[in-house]
Amino acid sequence: MSTPPPGAVSVPVALRWSDMDAYAHVNNALFLRLMEDARIAALVRTLDLDNELNNTGALVARAEIDYLAPLAFRPQGVVVDVWAGRIGGASFELHYLIRDPEDLGDTVYARAATTMVWYDAKTGATRRATPQERSGLERMAGEPLALGRSARGAAGGAR
């Protein structure tokens, strides 16, 4: 999949000069930062969490990334499309496409997913989603990405 589903939130994310590694491309580990920046923006926008970020939120329990192309630094940054896959009572999946802005090209640099767990910062414990959170996630829901071996198998081989 190289096109986000209709419910996806598209977030422009800047690249930093310091994101580059010795190979002159954005270091693979920093893709997690790109995902984090987009995830926070998408959840704040979709779930209206502006005043709640310090009291409640979601923790990353698992992350998986398929790197598809090297990403060189450029001032235009990237777009990260974020949408919800599986939505459970206390956890949910977010899916990501990290790609060129439409006016720059059509390269998809990575596909990724995170499993998120709702938590309460005051008690330090996991919790169930509120009706508002669940409704917000449902508005940004789409088909989950196939990642890893299942994605390569579906595409007919390694990339």
C-alpha positions in Angstrom: 0.0 0.0 0.0 1.4 3.4 -1.0 -1.8 5.4 -0.6 -3.2 6.1 2.9 -6.9 5.2 3.6 -9.5 8.0 3.7 -9.4 8.3 7.5 -5.7 8.9 7.7 -4.3 12.1 9.1 -1.4 13.5 7.0 1.2 15.3 9.1 4.1 17.3 7.6 7.3 16.5 9.6 10.5 18.5 9.3 13.8 16.8 8.9 16.8 18.0 11.0 20.4 18.2 9.7 21.4 16.1 12.7 19.1 13.3 11.5 21.7 12.3 9.0 24.2 9.5 9.7 27.6 8.7 8.2 25.9 7.4 5.0 24.3 10.9 4.4 20.7 9.7 4.9 18.3 9.9 7.7 19.3 7.3 10.3 16.9 4.4 10.4 16.4 4.8 14.2 15.2 8.4 13.7 12.2 7.1 11.7 10.8 6.4 15.2 11.0 10.1 15.9 9.2 11.0 12.6 6.5 8.6 13.6 6.3 10.0 17.2 6.0 13.6 15.9 3.2 12.6 13.5 1.5 10.4 16.0 1.3 13.1 18.6 0.0 15.7 16.1 -2.6 13.3 14.7 -3.9 12.2 18.1 -4.0 15.7 19.5 -5.9 16.9 16.4 -8.2 13.9 16.1 -8.9 13.2 19.8 -8.8 16.8 20.9 -6.2 16.0 23.7 -4.6 19.5 23.9 -5.3 19.9 27.6 -4.9 16.2 28.6 -1.4 15.4 27.2 0.3 15.6 30.6 -2.3 13.5 32.4 -3.2 10.8 30.0 -2.0 9.3 26.8 -0.8 6.2 25.1 2.5 4.4 25.3 4.2 2.5 22.5 4.2 -1.2 23.4 5.6 -2.4 20.0 6.9 -0.8 16.8 7.6 -2.4 13.5 9.1 -0.6 10.5 9.7 -1.7 6.9 12.4 0.6 5.4 11.7 0.9 1.6 14.1 3.6 0.4 16.9 5.8 1.8 15.8 9.2 2.9 18.3 12.0 2.4 18.1 15.3 4.3 16.2 18.1 2.5 14.5 21.2 3.7 11.0 20.1 2.5 10.7 17.4 5.1 8.3 14.4 4.7 4.6 13.7 5.2 3.7 11.0 7.6 0.2 9.5 7.1 -1.2 8.0 10.4 -4.3 5.9 10.8 -5.8 3.5 13.3 -5.9 -0.2 12.5 -7.2 -2.6 15.2 -8.9 -0.8 18.0 -9.3 -2.7 21.3 -10.4 -1.7 24.8 -7.1 -0.7 26.3 -4.8 -0.9 23.2 -4.9 0.0 19.5 -2.7 0.0 16.5 -1.5 2.9 14.5 -0.2 2.6 11.0 2.2 4.9 9.1 3.4 5.8 5.7 6.5 8.0 5.6 6.5 9.6 2.2 7.4 12.6 0.0 5.1 15.6 0.1 2.9 15.4 -3.1 4.6 18.4 -4.7 8.0 16.8 -4.2 7.5 13.2 -5.5 5.9 9.9 -4.8 8.5 7.9 -2.9 7.4 6.0 0.2 10.4 5.7 2.5 8.9 3.4 5.1 5.7 1.7 6.2 5.3 1.1 9.9 2.9 0.2 12.7 2.9 0.7 16.5 0.8 -1.0 19.1 -0.3 1.6 21.6 -1.5 1.1 25.2 -3.7 3.7 27.0 -2.3 4.8 30.3 -3.1 7.2 33.2 0.0 9.2 34.1 -1.3 9.9 37.7 -1.6 6.3 38.6 1.0 4.9 36.3 -1.3 2.2 35.2 -2.9 1.2 31.9 -6.5 2.0 31.4 -9.4 1.5 28.9 -10.1 4.0 26.2 -12.7 6.6 26.9 -15.7 6.9 24.5 -14.2 10.1 23.1 -10.9 8.4 22.4 -12.5 5.4 20.8 -14.7 7.6 18.6 -11.7 9.6 17.5 -9.7 6.5 16.6 -12.7 5.2 14.7 -12.8 8.4 12.6 -9.2 7.8 11.6 -9.6 4.0 11.0 -8.4 2.2 7.9 -7.0 -1.0 6.6 -4.0 -2.2 8.6 -0.7 -2.5 6.7 0.9 -5.8 6.0 4.5 -5.6 7.3 7.5 -7.8 7.4 7.5 -11.2 5.9 3.7 -11.1 5.2 4.2 -7.9 3.1 7.0 -9.4 1.1 5.0 -12.6 0.5 2.0 -10.6 -0.7 4.3 -8.5 -3.0 5.9 -11.6 -4.5 9.4 -11.4 -3.0 11.9 -9.2 -1.1 12.2 -5.5 -1.9 
